[in-house]
Amino acid sequence: MSAQTPFERIGGREVVEAIVEAFYDAVAGDAPLRALYPDDLAPSREKLTLFFEQWLGGEARYSERYGHPRLRRRHFPFVIAEH
């Protein structure tokens, strides 16, 4: 018997989608954070879902569609400060 991936242990894509939905619902309700995102959040939701699915040991669909995540480079332009 092989060990389950974290993706499988948490309940798979359905749970990842619920987590991402909750996150983007919070983003939508936070004006300063919302300003960092495009008007249509649907593509961002899908990308984050695919990223977490892959990161947690599910299918590598994020990399198949978008290549390596390059998180440092993608987030480099954003200043992160404590409020």
Wavefront OBJ file of the C-alpha trace (Angstrom):
o trace
v 0.000 0.000 0.000
v 1.456 3.358 -0.984
v 1.237 6.389 1.250
v -1.366 8.956 0.362
v -0.256 12.362 -0.827
v -1.269 15.412 1.200
v -3.644 16.182 -1.697
v -5.402 12.854 -1.175
v -5.368 13.131 2.624
v -7.152 16.486 2.659
v -9.865 15.292 0.300
v -8.574 16.104 -3.175
v -9.610 18.757 -5.643
v -12.983 19.447 -4.034
v -11.311 20.555 -0.798
v -8.617 22.537 -2.610
v -11.324 24.334 -4.589
v -13.184 25.176 -1.365
v -10.008 26.594 0.204
v -9.263 28.684 -2.881
v -12.861 29.924 -3.043
v -12.695 31.014 0.603
v -9.398 32.796 -0.042
v -10.686 34.702 -3.065
v -13.926 35.555 -1.277
v -11.738 37.177 1.384
v -9.663 38.939 -1.293
v -12.836 40.311 -2.871
v -13.847 41.814 0.471
v -10.495 43.477 1.196
v -10.071 46.652 -0.876
v -6.263 47.015 -0.615
v -5.711 43.345 -1.424
v -8.377 43.312 -4.132
v -6.556 46.133 -5.923
v -3.641 43.764 -6.599
v -5.786 41.454 -8.728
v -7.387 41.792 -12.162
v -11.099 42.579 -12.414
v -11.952 38.971 -13.241
v -10.799 36.685 -10.430
v -11.793 33.464 -12.215
v -8.408 32.892 -13.920
v -6.583 33.581 -10.648
v -8.840 31.126 -8.827
v -8.155 28.429 -11.398
v -4.393 29.004 -11.348
v -4.226 28.857 -7.560
v -6.348 25.705 -7.519
v -4.031 24.028 -10.012
v -0.956 25.238 -8.120
v -2.140 23.877 -4.757
v -3.291 20.635 -6.353
v 0.211 20.090 -7.740
v 2.049 21.368 -4.651
v 0.086 18.977 -2.449
v 0.951 15.979 -4.613
v -1.944 15.866 -7.050
v -1.657 16.036 -10.812
v 0.973 18.396 -12.254
v -1.585 20.316 -14.289
v -0.266 23.721 -13.202
v 3.182 23.031 -14.663
v 1.679 21.436 -17.756
v -0.303 24.606 -18.496
v 1.896 27.375 -17.124
v 5.377 25.955 -16.633
v 7.391 26.320 -13.439
v 5.593 28.521 -10.875
v 8.586 30.874 -10.341
v 6.963 32.260 -7.210
v 9.782 34.599 -6.227
v 9.846 36.224 -9.642
v 6.059 36.518 -9.826
v 5.836 38.179 -6.428
v 9.003 40.286 -6.589
v 7.242 43.500 -7.708
v 4.967 43.498 -4.652
v 6.074 45.197 -1.465
v 5.075 43.242 1.604
v 4.832 45.263 4.789
v 3.187 44.817 8.143
v 0.054 46.861 8.791
l 1 2 3 4 5 6 7 8 9 10 11 12 13 14 15 16 17 18 19 20 21 22 23 24 25 26 27 28 29 30 31 32 33 34 35 36 37 38 39 40 41 42 43 44 45 46 47 48 49 50 51 52 53 54 55 56 57 58 59 60 61 62 63 64 65 66 67 68 69 70 71 72 73 74 75 76 77 78 79 80 81 82 83
